[in-house]
């Protein structure tokens, strides 16, 4: 299978004609490992929630209270990675592997530096954050501790996310997916040790997940730097810490500065910033909307907070094919445009959007039918299970169009088109979702927020479908491809 994928990627990069069957085969070969990786990440959320849920609704609510804030910081790590991984996809599509390796190296240094600043910010606000979010007094301490540990692990999480995104952009889905499965197993082991064996509770969940992520990141960094055909660095690049620090110190020399800040390097940073800044703004504002939603939900009580948090995690299974297809779409569109094949990019876009939306719809039917059973895996509280099941059944009706928006967004990112999609996400979140939530929550409680979310996701899916249909998303200064 891997050999077949490499052959088809070679045809895509070389400009050789590809039949519809070959394009669909390549889509599946890239998407299935990505879906498997998404499954493992979703399972990690299930594992954390299920293990902490056994401690009671209070600890579960503590994690749920700060979950939207952890999404903000994590999303910054994904945005940082996109600025460089999209360029890696373009270079691989053009068969410029030397350029891809250079961008990978630059991106690693840059993203880790930004993640260190994010970690410092997280540490500085961890004590006050739960109070800002309106948490009840009994969960403030656990929520603060969980967020502090999460913030400390951010740089290691950034390495994991960046290396995974770079390998996927190069066309390698297999290694990231296998690594994600291994990370899931490690998460179970570490969580059991720290939550139950050592009795650390909520703190143990954060430590266990952080250590599992760190192990995955270390492996992906070594693999990408030494084994990846498209990204591997010189043999001396990865050395023990003393040697690596010595390499960083050489940046002070005039020769190294001239190399690092040469015009090609500056162009890479300019393009990365052009891709990243709309994603940063989108992340800050849209995730801020999630925090605003948390503030709206928090007064509904501990049961509502826990049910909302668990329902979001449970819904994650429906996202799996959507986000897996999104990864495939970003890679296929990016490499197609890098090879100057806009017609092929357009066909891959519709192929991945249709496949992702269809699979998410199928899973939505299952989620609607088995909502109480799914919630029962995460909580033993009957009230939490009943309320969470109602929320899942509301959301099931929006999954088809939500799938369209997820995959279409990946297509736009693959083309370097991030400004307009970010604006779409921002307006839909703040105007539609929160506007409706303000009206519906007082009348329907937590269910009102999920009604608002389902309507917003459906409208957003229609808007993204129209954008893909018009083709303006491919007219970017990065690719120069004609739509």
Phi, psi and omega per residue, in radians:
X1 nan -0.770 3.128
X2 -1.087 -0.684 3.121
X3 -1.114 -0.702 3.102
X4 -1.083 -0.738 3.125
X5 -1.081 -0.763 -3.128
X6 -1.119 -0.658 3.110
X7 -1.114 -0.784 -3.120
X8 -1.208 -0.655 3.058
X9 -1.105 -0.643 3.092
X10 -1.098 -0.702 3.099
X11 -1.137 -0.701 3.133
X12 -1.090 -0.785 -3.086
X13 -1.237 -0.533 -3.078
X14 -1.455 -0.216 -3.103
X15 1.524 0.125 3.133
X16 -1.185 2.580 3.125
X17 -1.049 2.487 3.100
X18 -2.236 2.294 3.100
X19 -1.317 2.896 3.101
X20 -1.062 -0.648 3.116
X21 -1.134 -0.700 3.116
X22 -1.171 -0.676 3.107
X23 -1.129 -0.728 3.131
X24 -1.165 -0.691 3.105
X25 -1.073 -0.783 3.127
X26 -1.109 -0.680 3.103
X27 -1.035 -0.812 -3.135
X28 -1.176 -0.693 -3.130
X29 -1.112 -0.537 3.090
X30 -1.500 -0.619 -3.041
X31 -1.336 -0.693 -3.044
X32 -1.069 -0.810 3.052
X33 -1.094 -0.610 3.116
X34 -1.161 -0.680 3.079
X35 -1.117 -0.693 3.101
X36 -1.086 -0.707 3.088
X37 -1.111 -0.739 3.101
X38 -1.101 -0.648 3.102
X39 -1.051 -0.773 -3.119
X40 -1.138 -0.682 3.104
X41 -1.135 -0.702 3.097
X42 -1.119 -0.716 3.119
X43 -1.097 -0.601 3.087
X44 -1.080 -0.719 3.094
X45 -1.124 -0.710 3.095
X46 -1.089 -0.747 -3.109
X47 -1.079 -0.862 3.132
X48 -1.035 -0.829 -3.083
X49 -1.136 -0.769 -3.104
X50 -1.155 -0.729 -3.133
X51 -1.186 -0.790 3.120
X52 -1.210 -0.605 3.122
X53 -1.027 -0.488 3.103
X54 -1.202 -0.286 3.121
X55 -1.479 -0.190 -3.141
X56 2.125 2.963 -3.089
X57 -1.256 -0.442 3.135
X58 -1.100 -0.975 3.086
X59 -1.029 -0.667 3.115
X60 -1.108 -0.710 3.122
X61 -1.165 -0.566 3.127
X62 -1.081 -0.775 3.114
X63 -1.220 -0.722 3.131
X64 -1.072 -0.576 -3.113
X65 -1.102 -0.724 -3.078
X66 -1.711 0.045 -3.071
X67 -1.080 -0.668 3.135
X68 -1.147 -0.567 3.109
X69 -1.246 -0.672 3.073
X70 -1.145 -0.572 3.079
X71 -1.082 -0.700 -3.137
X72 -1.052 -0.874 -3.106
X73 -1.156 -0.722 3.105
X74 -1.127 -0.653 3.137
X75 -1.174 -0.561 3.029
X76 -1.075 -0.673 3.106
X77 -1.116 -0.706 3.093
X78 -1.167 -0.698 3.123
X79 -1.122 -0.760 3.097
X80 -0.977 -0.756 -3.110
X81 -1.157 -0.659 -3.075
X82 -1.076 -0.609 -3.119
X83 -1.014 -0.520 -3.123
X84 -1.815 -0.626 -3.093
X85 -1.161 -0.586 3.084
X86 -1.101 -0.720 3.106
X87 -1.168 -0.599 3.074
X88 -1.096 -0.734 3.104
X89 -1.072 -0.743 3.128
X90 -1.109 -0.759 -3.137
X91 -1.144 -0.695 3.118
X92 -1.161 -0.675 3.094
X93 -1.081 -0.582 3.114
X94 -1.535 0.059 -3.108
X95 1.067 0.497 3.051
X96 -1.678 1.322 -3.045
X97 -1.281 -0.503 3.052
X98 -1.097 -0.725 3.077
X99 -1.131 -0.675 3.117
X100 -1.096 -0.703 3.132
X101 -1.162 -0.699 3.125
X102 -1.121 -0.763 3.138
X103 -1.135 -0.690 3.112
X104 -1.029 -0.776 -3.127
X105 -1.128 -0.831 3.118
X106 -1.053 -0.764 -3.103
X107 -1.119 -0.641 -3.140
X108 -1.100 -0.857 3.118
X109 -1.042 -0.778 -3.037
X110 -1.197 -0.818 -3.077
X111 -1.176 -0.645 3.102
X112 -1.143 -0.703 3.113
X113 -1.053 -0.770 3.128
X114 -1.156 -0.662 -3.125
X115 -1.158 -0.544 3.077
X116 -1.122 -0.687 3.081
X117 -1.141 -0.703 3.098
X118 -1.097 -0.698 3.131
X119 -1.097 -0.741 3.112
X120 -1.080 -0.716 3.102
X121 -1.098 -0.782 3.139
X122 -1.070 -0.743 3.127
X123 -1.107 -0.663 -3.063
X124 -1.238 -0.432 -3.074
X125 -1.889 0.006 -2.975
X126 -1.094 -0.553 -3.094
X127 -1.260 -0.666 -3.068
X128 -1.560 -0.373 -3.018
X129 -0.945 -0.876 -3.112
X130 -1.026 -0.602 3.103
X131 -1.219 -0.675 3.095
X132 -1.041 -0.581 -3.085
X133 -1.468 -0.026 3.071
X134 1.418 0.447 -3.141
X135 -1.209 2.625 3.108
X136 -1.286 2.682 -3.013
X137 -0.972 -0.602 -3.046
X138 -1.247 -0.249 -3.127
X139 -1.960 0.002 -3.053
X140 -1.097 -0.773 -3.072
X141 -1.119 -0.836 3.130
X142 -1.095 -0.736 -3.129
X143 -1.104 -0.722 3.133
X144 -1.132 -0.763 -3.136
X145 -1.134 -0.727 3.136
X146 -1.066 -0.778 -3.107
X147 -1.202 -0.623 3.111
X148 -1.075 -0.825 -3.130
X149 -1.140 -0.704 3.087
X150 -1.007 -0.800 -3.120
X151 -1.087 -0.669 -3.127
X152 -1.143 -0.505 -3.133
X153 -1.547 -0.023 -3.040
X154 -0.991 -0.813 -3.138
X155 -1.021 -0.659 3.114
X156 -1.227 -0.643 3.053
X157 -1.091 -0.683 3.135
X158 -1.078 -0.726 3.099
X159 -1.038 -0.784 -3.140
X160 -1.068 -0.860 -3.099
X161 -1.117 -0.750 -3.086
X162 -1.171 -0.801 -3.135
X163 -1.137 -0.685 3.097
X164 -1.094 -0.814 -3.134
X165 -1.118 -0.651 -3.128
X166 -1.191 -0.735 3.113
X167 -1.140 -0.730 3.105
X168 -1.094 -0.740 3.129
X169 -1.083 -0.547 3.123
X170 -1.361 -0.132 -3.134
X171 1.777 0.058 -3.120
X172 -1.714 1.737 3.096
X173 -1.675 -0.398 -2.996
X174 -1.145 -0.902 -3.073
X175 -1.117 -0.809 3.079
X176 -1.040 -0.645 -3.118
X177 -1.213 -0.736 3.104
X178 -1.124 -0.712 3.118
X179 -1.106 -0.671 3.120
X180 -1.119 -0.680 3.084
X181 -1.123 -0.746 3.099
X182 -1.091 -0.681 3.111
X183 -1.097 -0.636 3.109
X184 -1.104 -0.767 3.114
X185 -1.102 -0.780 3.118
X186 -1.083 -0.602 3.131
X187 -1.099 -0.735 3.092
X188 -1.049 -0.840 -3.083
X189 -1.111 -0.888 -3.098
X190 -1.146 -0.693 3.129
X191 -1.097 -0.744 3.117
X192 -1.061 -0.758 -3.126
X193 -1.096 -0.874 -2.992
X194 -1.457 -0.583 -3.131
X195 -1.347 -0.834 -2.994
X196 -1.811 -0.921 -3.083
X197 -1.086 -0.752 3.136
X198 -1.663 -0.116 3.048
X199 1.164 0.580 -3.101
X200 -1.555 -0.163 3.050
X201 1.068 -2.226 -3.105
X202 -1.042 -0.713 3.098
X203 -1.049 -0.679 -3.140
X204 -1.109 -0.615 3.103
X205 -1.109 -0.739 3.138
X206 -1.177 -0.739 -3.134
X207 -1.153 -0.768 -3.113
X208 -1.073 -0.812 3.129
X209 -1.148 -0.704 3.127
X210 -1.087 -0.750 3.141
X211 -1.177 -0.688 3.102
X212 -1.100 -0.727 3.110
X213 -1.130 -0.697 3.140
X214 -1.109 -0.718 3.115
X215 -1.103 -0.757 3.113
X216 -1.099 -0.739 -3.136
X217 -1.101 -0.709 3.125
X218 -1.075 -0.760 3.139
X219 -1.145 -0.804 -3.108
X220 -1.104 -0.646 3.129
X221 -1.124 -0.792 3.137
X222 -1.155 -0.732 -3.126
X223 -1.125 -0.851 -3.104
X224 -1.084 -0.620 -3.049
X225 -1.442 -0.366 -3.049
X226 -2.123 -0.430 -3.000
X227 -2.027 -0.462 -3.096
X228 -1.190 2.219 -3.123
X229 -1.078 -0.624 -3.063
X230 -1.531 -0.440 -2.964
X231 -2.052 -0.175 -2.977
X232 -1.055 2.528 -3.086
X233 -1.778 3.106 3.074
X234 -1.126 2.689 -3.034
X235 -1.028 -0.520 -3.088
X236 -1.460 -0.024 -3.011
X237 -1.214 -0.737 3.109
X238 -1.798 1.912 -3.124
X239 -2.322 3.036 3.066
X240 -0.967 2.893 -2.997
X241 -0.968 -0.679 -3.111
X242 -1.106 -0.740 3.138
X243 -1.194 -0.690 -3.139
X244 -1.124 -0.731 3.091
X245 -1.084 -0.641 3.088
X246 -1.096 -0.668 3.085
X247 -1.098 -0.702 3.111
X248 -1.133 -0.639 -3.122
X249 -1.144 -0.489 -3.138
X250 -1.197 -0.199 3.062
X251 -1.058 -0.338 -3.117
X252 -1.316 -0.355 -3.104
X253 -1.297 2.633 -3.104
X254 -1.083 -0.667 -3.109
X255 -1.122 -0.774 -3.111
X256 -1.197 -0.676 3.103
X257 -1.092 -0.719 3.129
X258 -1.090 -0.664 3.134
X259 -1.229 -0.788 -3.033
X260 -1.223 -0.578 -3.092
X261 -1.894 0.517 3.067
X262 -1.214 2.948 -3.078
X263 -1.064 -0.763 3.088
X264 -1.039 -0.668 3.136
X265 -1.164 -0.765 3.121
X266 -1.063 -0.675 3.136
X267 -1.112 -0.664 3.086
X268 -1.073 -0.788 3.133
X269 -1.140 -0.690 3.118
X270 -1.075 -0.788 3.141
X271 -1.169 -0.700 3.114
X272 -1.058 -0.752 3.131
X273 -1.139 -0.687 3.120
X274 -1.082 -0.581 3.086
X275 -1.382 -0.695 -2.980
X276 -1.336 -0.698 -2.950
X277 -1.098 -0.654 3.043
X278 -1.127 -0.587 3.122
X279 -1.205 -0.661 3.076
X280 -1.077 -0.837 -3.127
X281 -1.113 -0.769 3.114
X282 -1.037 -0.794 -3.118
X283 -1.069 -0.827 -3.089
X284 -1.089 -0.783 -3.054
X285 -1.394 -0.764 -3.107
X286 -1.233 -0.728 3.077
X287 -1.198 -0.516 3.000
X288 -1.058 -0.578 3.068
X289 -1.150 -0.628 3.074
X290 -1.116 -0.703 3.093
X291 -1.126 -0.729 3.085
X292 -1.037 -0.681 3.099
X293 -1.135 -0.672 3.098
X294 -1.079 -0.712 3.110
X295 -1.107 -0.628 3.108
X296 -1.213 -0.621 -3.084
X297 -1.419 -0.578 -3.028
X298 -0.933 -0.726 3.136
X299 -1.135 -0.232 3.135
X300 -1.282 -0.213 3.055
X301 1.927 2.979 -3.078
X302 -1.084 -0.689 3.141
X303 -1.072 -0.781 -3.128
X304 -1.158 -0.715 3.124
X305 -1.084 -0.818 -3.134
X306 -1.138 -0.754 3.141
X307 -1.104 -0.716 3.123
X308 -1.109 -0.794 -3.133
X309 -1.110 -0.806 -3.122
X310 -1.181 -0.651 3.140
X311 -1.153 -0.674 3.086
X312 -1.086 -0.746 3.113
X313 -1.138 -0.771 -3.118
X314 -1.095 -0.669 3.135
X315 -1.124 -0.346 -3.112
X316 -0.960 -0.491 3.128
X317 -1.105 -0.569 3.100
X318 -1.216 -0.467 -3.123
X319 -1.277 -0.375 -2.944
X320 -0.884 -0.975 -3.138
X321 -1.159 -0.548 3.132
X322 -1.115 -0.874 -3.120
X323 -1.303 -0.505 3.016
X324 -1.131 -0.777 3.068
X325 -1.163 -0.546 3.079
X326 -1.079 -0.783 3.089
X327 -1.054 -0.786 3.123
X328 -1.100 -0.724 -3.124
X329 -1.114 -0.751 3.122
X330 -1.048 -0.770 3.139
X331 -1.166 -0.851 -3.068
X332 -1.167 -0.757 3.119
X333 -1.173 -0.772 -3.139
X334 -1.063 -0.794 -3.127
X335 -1.264 -0.588 3.086
X336 -1.111 -0.777 3.135
X337 -1.255 -0.558 3.044
X338 -1.111 -0.560 3.091
X339 -1.538 0.138 -3.140
X340 1.030 0.873 3.128
X341 -2.220 1.234 -3.074
X342 -1.103 -0.607 3.121
X343 -1.113 -0.711 3.087
X344 -1.130 -0.712 3.104
X345 -1.029 -0.738 -3.137
X346 -1.123 -0.714 3.127
X347 -1.152 -0.720 3.101
X348 -1.098 -0.638 -3.138
X349 -1.047 -0.909 -3.109
X350 -1.189 -0.589 3.130
X351 -1.128 -0.788 -3.130
X352 -1.257 -0.667 3.119
X353 -1.092 -0.833 -3.139
X354 -1.096 -0.752 -3.130
X355 -1.157 -0.790 -3.126
X356 -1.112 -0.764 -3.131
X357 -1.144 -0.686 3.141
X358 -1.129 -0.761 -3.135
X359 -1.186 -0.662 3.104
X360 -1.165 -0.598 3.095
X361 -1.130 -0.737 3.115
X362 -1.062 -0.784 3.131
X363 -1.192 -0.521 3.099
X364 -1.125 -0.658 3.095
X365 -1.074 -0.767 3.114
X366 -1.134 -0.702 -3.140
X367 -1.103 -0.713 3.117
X368 -1.097 -0.722 -3.072
X369 -1.250 -0.630 -3.015
X370 -2.017 0.471 -3.096
X371 -0.978 -0.814 3.134
X372 -1.095 -0.682 3.141
X373 -1.157 -0.686 3.124
X374 -1.125 -0.780 3.111
X375 -1.123 -0.563 3.122
X376 -1.146 -0.362 3.074
X377 -1.291 -0.350 -3.027
X378 -1.831 -0.407 -3.071
X379 -2.529 2.645 3.060
X380 -1.840 0.009 -3.131
X381 -1.469 2.051 -3.104
X382 -1.015 -0.645 -3.136
X383 -1.176 -0.721 3.107
X384 -1.110 -0.755 -3.122
X385 -1.086 -0.818 -3.088
X386 -1.131 -0.793 -3.126
X387 -1.191 -0.727 3.119
X388 -1.106 -0.663 3.127
X389 -1.117 -0.696 3.089
X390 -1.066 -0.723 3.138
X391 -1.118 -0.752 3.140
X392 -1.082 -0.677 -3.127
X393 -1.239 -0.510 3.022
X394 -1.164 -0.817 -3.056
X395 -1.200 -0.469 -3.104
X396 -0.983 -0.555 -3.103
X397 -1.240 -0.260 -3.088
X398 -1.758 -0.064 -2.953
X399 -1.154 -0.581 -3.120
X400 -1.059 -0.948 -3.116
X401 -1.259 -0.482 3.040
X402 -1.112 -0.690 3.081
X403 -1.067 -0.682 3.094
X404 -1.041 -0.803 -3.090
X405 -1.185 -0.654 -3.129
X406 -1.101 -0.901 -3.071
X407 -1.255 -0.681 3.121
X408 -1.073 -0.637 3.090
X409 -1.093 -0.726 3.085
X410 -1.078 -0.655 3.079
X411 -1.074 -0.774 -3.127
X412 -1.131 -0.741 3.129
X413 -1.100 -0.686 3.112
X414 -1.061 -0.475 3.094
X415 -1.576 0.009 -3.078
X416 1.361 0.232 -3.116
X417 -1.667 1.695 -3.081
X418 -2.059 -0.354 -3.032
X419 -1.189 -0.968 -3.105
X420 -1.156 -0.791 3.079
X421 -1.019 -0.641 3.093
X422 -1.126 -0.717 3.116
X423 -1.110 -0.680 3.099
X424 -1.057 -0.810 -3.139
X425 -1.095 -0.713 -3.103
X426 -1.128 -0.871 -3.089
X427 -1.135 -0.697 -3.126
X428 -1.141 -0.674 -3.131
X429 -1.189 -0.914 -2.993
X430 -1.373 -0.649 -3.070
X431 -1.495 -0.876 -3.039
X432 -1.451 -1.003 -3.025
X433 -1.141 -0.959 -3.086
X434 -1.221 -0.595 3.089
X435 -1.060 -0.812 3.104
X436 -1.193 -0.630 -3.126
X437 -1.075 -0.698 3.125
X438 -1.054 -0.551 -3.131
X439 -1.478 -0.685 -2.970
X440 -1.560 -0.551 -3.108
X441 -1.081 -0.780 3.111
X442 -1.045 -0.465 -3.095
X443 -1.609 -0.692 -3.030
X444 -2.001 -0.007 -3.113
X445 1.250 -2.513 -3.116
X446 -1.058 -0.608 3.111
X447 -1.047 -0.556 3.112
X448 -1.088 -0.673 3.097
X449 -1.131 -0.682 -3.133
X450 -1.272 -0.526 2.988
X451 -1.085 -0.798 -3.140
X452 -1.082 -0.718 -3.130
X453 -1.160 -0.725 -3.136
X454 -1.105 -0.725 3.120
X455 -1.133 -0.780 -3.127
X456 -1.087 -0.756 -3.133
X457 -1.134 -0.635 3.135
X458 -1.176 -0.783 3.119
X459 -1.099 -0.735 -3.136
X460 -1.103 -0.656 3.107
X461 -1.071 -0.724 3.115
X462 -1.113 -0.748 -3.120
X463 -1.102 -0.771 3.137
X464 -1.141 -0.659 3.121
X465 -1.087 -0.704 3.112
X466 -1.126 -0.708 -3.140
X467 -1.122 -0.758 3.113
X468 -1.107 -0.703 -3.122
X469 -1.091 -0.686 -3.108
X470 -1.279 -0.456 3.026
X471 1.479 0.003 -3.104
X472 -1.188 -0.346 -3.131
X473 -1.101 -0.339 3.141
X474 -1.589 -0.110 -3.131
X475 -1.543 1.367 -3.073
X476 -2.052 2.667 3.103
X477 -1.256 -0.241 -3.126
X478 -1.341 -0.698 -3.011
X479 -1.757 -0.543 -3.070
X480 1.207 0.237 -3.132
X481 -1.386 2.467 3.088
X482 -1.464 2.330 3.140
X483 -1.349 nan nan
